[in-house]
Amino acid sequence: MRIPLVALLSILGLCTVGCEDEACQDVNCSPCPRSGDLTIMDSVSSGVVPGAAVSGGSVTWACTDAGGATRCTTGTEQLPDAVVSVTVTAPGYVSQDVQLTPVEGAPGKCCAGCITYSPSVVALVRAP
């Protein structure tokens, strides 16, 4: 069965309308990437946590200090659609084990199948 070219282009156009967000690069509206994104804070003063690092989830995490906060992400590496165990460390702070739980995003955001992880903020306690 042949589909007229105009009908096919219309279908593709409808599909890509919901994928304008940078997180949705696939023209077929596949679910958004499952990348990790954590903000690391000082439990008392907030702000940046120098030397913060995240490990776990079978991915490489990169942390940067910008805009008064420390943000750690997995970049293009994907986390599994399951609970992920990570460890957050920083010099002068007590290490913290964190369970990241996948949460499906609200319909209409990104590609309707966005996966984010909770918690998205970790507050570290200074070592005694």
C-alpha positions as protocol buffer text, in pm:
chain_id: "A"
residue {
  index: 1
  type: MET
  ca { x: 0 y: 0 z: 0 }
}
residue {
  index: 2
  type: ARG
  ca { x: 138 y: 338 z: -97 }
}
residue {
  index: 3
  type: ILE
  ca { x: 105 y: 640 z: 128 }
}
residue {
  index: 4
  type: PRO
  ca { x: 86 y: 972 z: -52 }
}
residue {
  index: 5
  type: LEU
  ca { x: 392 y: 1186 z: 11 }
}
residue {
  index: 6
  type: VAL
  ca { x: 182 y: 1475 z: 145 }
}
residue {
  index: 7
  type: ALA
  ca { x: 21 y: 1248 z: 408 }
}
residue {
  index: 8
  type: LEU
  ca { x: 359 y: 1112 z: 516 }
}
residue {
  index: 9
  type: LEU
  ca { x: 507 y: 1462 z: 552 }
}
residue {
  index: 10
  type: SER
  ca { x: 201 y: 1572 z: 752 }
}
residue {
  index: 11
  type: ILE
  ca { x: 246 y: 1282 z: 994 }
}
residue {
  index: 12
  type: LEU
  ca { x: 616 y: 1361 z: 1037 }
}
residue {
  index: 13
  type: GLY
  ca { x: 533 y: 1729 z: 1089 }
}
residue {
  index: 14
  type: LEU
  ca { x: 282 y: 1648 z: 1363 }
}
residue {
  index: 15
  type: CYS
  ca { x: 529 y: 1420 z: 1533 }
}
residue {
  index: 16
  type: THR
  ca { x: 814 y: 1668 z: 1536 }
}
residue {
  index: 17
  type: VAL
  ca { x: 602 y: 1954 z: 1671 }
}
residue {
  index: 18
  type: GLY
  ca { x: 626 y: 1799 z: 2019 }
}
residue {
  index: 19
  type: CYS
  ca { x: 1003 y: 1753 z: 1985 }
}
residue {
  index: 20
  type: GLU
  ca { x: 1118 y: 2114 z: 1974 }
}
residue {
  index: 21
  type: ASP
  ca { x: 1290 y: 2082 z: 2313 }
}
residue {
  index: 22
  type: GLU
  ca { x: 1668 y: 2029 z: 2286 }
}
residue {
  index: 23
  type: ALA
  ca { x: 1632 y: 1715 z: 2500 }
}
residue {
  index: 24
  type: CYS
  ca { x: 1426 y: 1557 z: 2220 }
}
residue {
  index: 25
  type: GLN
  ca { x: 1650 y: 1520 z: 1920 }
}
residue {
  index: 26
  type: ASP
  ca { x: 1478 y: 1221 z: 1759 }
}
residue {
  index: 27
  type: VAL
  ca { x: 1236 y: 1311 z: 1478 }
}
residue {
  index: 28
  type: ASN
  ca { x: 1023 y: 1009 z: 1564 }
}
residue {
  index: 29
  type: CYS
  ca { x: 941 y: 1147 z: 1910 }
}
residue {
  index: 30
  type: SER
  ca { x: 1107 y: 867 z: 2101 }
}
residue {
  index: 31
  type: PRO
  ca { x: 1122 y: 914 z: 2479 }
}
residue {
  index: 32
  type: CYS
  ca { x: 1360 y: 1179 z: 2603 }
}
residue {
  index: 33
  type: PRO
  ca { x: 1709 y: 1083 z: 2711 }
}
residue {
  index: 34
  type: ARG
  ca { x: 1743 y: 949 z: 3065 }
}
residue {
  index: 35
  type: SER
  ca { x: 2036 y: 1162 z: 3167 }
}
residue {
  index: 36
  type: GLY
  ca { x: 2126 y: 1230 z: 3527 }
}
residue {
  index: 37
  type: ASP
  ca { x: 2119 y: 1585 z: 3661 }
}
residue {
  index: 38
  type: LEU
  ca { x: 2200 y: 1659 z: 4026 }
}
residue {
  index: 39
  type: THR
  ca { x: 2252 y: 1987 z: 4207 }
}
residue {
  index: 40
  type: ILE
  ca { x: 2494 y: 1945 z: 4499 }
}
residue {
  index: 41
  type: MET
  ca { x: 2459 y: 2192 z: 4788 }
}
residue {
  index: 42
  type: ASP
  ca { x: 2613 y: 2261 z: 5128 }
}
residue {
  index: 43
  type: SER
  ca { x: 2346 y: 2167 z: 5384 }
}
residue {
  index: 44
  type: VAL
  ca { x: 2405 y: 2487 z: 5582 }
}
residue {
  index: 45
  type: SER
  ca { x: 2508 y: 2764 z: 5346 }
}
residue {
  index: 46
  type: SER
  ca { x: 2391 y: 2636 z: 5005 }
}
residue {
  index: 47
  type: GLY
  ca { x: 2603 y: 2756 z: 4712 }
}
residue {
  index: 48
  type: VAL
  ca { x: 2886 y: 2567 z: 4542 }
}
residue {
  index: 49
  type: VAL
  ca { x: 3051 y: 2257 z: 4688 }
}
residue {
  index: 50
  type: PRO
  ca { x: 3410 y: 2266 z: 4558 }
}
residue {
  index: 51
  type: GLY
  ca { x: 3542 y: 1931 z: 4438 }
}
residue {
  index: 52
  type: ALA
  ca { x: 3201 y: 1758 z: 4442 }
}
residue {
  index: 53
  type: ALA
  ca { x: 3185 y: 1430 z: 4252 }
}
residue {
  index: 54
  type: VAL
  ca { x: 2917 y: 1173 z: 4176 }
}
residue {
  index: 55
  type: SER
  ca { x: 2986 y: 808 z: 4099 }
}
residue {
  index: 56
  type: GLY
  ca { x: 2758 y: 518 z: 4016 }
}
residue {
  index: 57
  type: GLY
  ca { x: 2483 y: 431 z: 3773 }
}
residue {
  index: 58
  type: SER
  ca { x: 2735 y: 275 z: 3532 }
}
residue {
  index: 59
  type: VAL
  ca { x: 2790 y: 618 z: 3373 }
}
residue {
  index: 60
  type: THR
  ca { x: 3047 y: 896 z: 3393 }
}
residue {
  index: 61
  type: TRP
  ca { x: 2936 y: 1204 z: 3586 }
}
residue {
  index: 62
  type: ALA
  ca { x: 3084 y: 1551 z: 3529 }
}
residue {
  index: 63
  type: CYS
  ca { x: 3048 y: 1828 z: 3789 }
}
residue {
  index: 64
  type: THR
  ca { x: 3082 y: 2202 z: 3732 }
}
residue {
  index: 65
  type: ASP
  ca { x: 3051 y: 2505 z: 3957 }
}
residue {
  index: 66
  type: ALA
  ca { x: 2855 y: 2783 z: 3790 }
}
residue {
  index: 67
  type: GLY
  ca { x: 2595 y: 3038 z: 3882 }
}
residue {
  index: 68
  type: GLY
  ca { x: 2645 y: 2983 z: 4255 }
}
residue {
  index: 69
  type: ALA
  ca { x: 2569 y: 2610 z: 4240 }
}
residue {
  index: 70
  type: THR
  ca { x: 2744 y: 2279 z: 4176 }
}
residue {
  index: 71
  type: ARG
  ca { x: 2574 y: 2076 z: 3905 }
}
residue {
  index: 72
  type: CYS
  ca { x: 2662 y: 1718 z: 3814 }
}
residue {
  index: 73
  type: THR
  ca { x: 2532 y: 1556 z: 3495 }
}
residue {
  index: 74
  type: THR
  ca { x: 2580 y: 1241 z: 3291 }
}
residue {
  index: 75
  type: GLY
  ca { x: 2594 y: 1435 z: 2966 }
}
residue {
  index: 76
  type: THR
  ca { x: 2488 y: 1208 z: 2681 }
}
residue {
  index: 77
  type: GLU
  ca { x: 2523 y: 885 z: 2879 }
}
residue {
  index: 78
  type: GLN
  ca { x: 2191 y: 720 z: 2966 }
}
residue {
  index: 79
  type: LEU
  ca { x: 2081 y: 602 z: 3309 }
}
residue {
  index: 80
  type: PRO
  ca { x: 1864 y: 290 z: 3324 }
}
residue {
  index: 81
  type: ASP
  ca { x: 1487 y: 324 z: 3361 }
}
residue {
  index: 82
  type: ALA
  ca { x: 1521 y: 187 z: 3715 }
}
residue {
  index: 83
  type: VAL
  ca { x: 1635 y: 297 z: 4060 }
}
residue {
  index: 84
  type: VAL
  ca { x: 2001 y: 402 z: 4039 }
}
residue {
  index: 85
  type: SER
  ca { x: 2243 y: 405 z: 4333 }
}
residue {
  index: 86
  type: VAL
  ca { x: 2503 y: 683 z: 4332 }
}
residue {
  index: 87
  type: THR
  ca { x: 2750 y: 822 z: 4584 }
}
residue {
  index: 88
  type: VAL
  ca { x: 2809 y: 1195 z: 4622 }
}
residue {
  index: 89
  type: THR
  ca { x: 3146 y: 1302 z: 4765 }
}
residue {
  index: 90
  type: ALA
  ca { x: 3339 y: 1624 z: 4821 }
}
residue {
  index: 91
  type: PRO
  ca { x: 3652 y: 1713 z: 5020 }
}
residue {
  index: 92
  type: GLY
  ca { x: 3556 y: 1822 z: 5372 }
}
residue {
  index: 93
  type: TYR
  ca { x: 3207 y: 1671 z: 5350 }
}
residue {
  index: 94
  type: VAL
  ca { x: 3048 y: 1345 z: 5462 }
}
residue {
  index: 95
  type: SER
  ca { x: 2984 y: 1118 z: 5160 }
}
residue {
  index: 96
  type: GLN
  ca { x: 2619 y: 1051 z: 5086 }
}
residue {
  index: 97
  type: ASP
  ca { x: 2464 y: 748 z: 4915 }
}
residue {
  index: 98
  type: VAL
  ca { x: 2160 y: 846 z: 4711 }
}
residue {
  index: 99
  type: GLN
  ca { x: 1892 y: 638 z: 4538 }
}
residue {
  index: 100
  type: LEU
  ca { x: 1777 y: 810 z: 4219 }
}
residue {
  index: 101
  type: THR
  ca { x: 1423 y: 705 z: 4132 }
}
residue {
  index: 102
  type: PRO
  ca { x: 1293 y: 751 z: 3776 }
}
residue {
  index: 103
  type: VAL
  ca { x: 984 y: 968 z: 3744 }
}
residue {
  index: 104
  type: GLU
  ca { x: 792 y: 1006 z: 3419 }
}
residue {
  index: 105
  type: GLY
  ca { x: 746 y: 1367 z: 3318 }
}
residue {
  index: 106
  type: ALA
  ca { x: 411 y: 1531 z: 3265 }
}
residue {
  index: 107
  type: PRO
  ca { x: 240 y: 1478 z: 2927 }
}
residue {
  index: 108
  type: GLY
  ca { x: 302 y: 1761 z: 2686 }
}
residue {
  index: 109
  type: LYS
  ca { x: 652 y: 1828 z: 2816 }
}
residue {
  index: 110
  type: CYS
  ca { x: 929 y: 1732 z: 2579 }
}
residue {
  index: 111
  type: CYS
  ca { x: 818 y: 1404 z: 2419 }
}
residue {
  index: 112
  type: ALA
  ca { x: 548 y: 1297 z: 2667 }
}
residue {
  index: 113
  type: GLY
  ca { x: 774 y: 1015 z: 2785 }
}
residue {
  index: 114
  type: CYS
  ca { x: 1043 y: 1216 z: 2961 }
}
residue {
  index: 115
  type: ILE
  ca { x: 1221 y: 1041 z: 3244 }
}
residue {
  index: 116
  type: THR
  ca { x: 1371 y: 1249 z: 3521 }
}
residue {
  index: 117
  type: TYR
  ca { x: 1518 y: 1127 z: 3848 }
}
residue {
  index: 118
  type: SER
  ca { x: 1431 y: 1216 z: 4205 }
}
residue {
  index: 119
  type: PRO
  ca { x: 1585 y: 1360 z: 4412 }
}
residue {
  index: 120
  type: SER
  ca { x: 1744 y: 1626 z: 4193 }
}
residue {
  index: 121
  type: VAL
  ca { x: 1914 y: 1811 z: 4481 }
}
residue {
  index: 122
  type: VAL
  ca { x: 2158 y: 1661 z: 4732 }
}
residue {
  index: 123
  type: ALA
  ca { x: 2266 y: 1857 z: 5042 }
}
residue {
  index: 124
  type: LEU
  ca { x: 2603 y: 1748 z: 5182 }
}
residue {
  index: 125
  type: VAL
  ca { x: 2693 y: 1784 z: 5551 }
}
residue {
  index: 126
  type: ARG
  ca { x: 3037 y: 1915 z: 5642 }
}
residue {
  index: 127
  type: ALA
  ca { x: 3267 y: 1657 z: 5799 }
}
residue {
  index: 128
  type: PRO
  ca { x: 3337 y: 1706 z: 6171 }
}
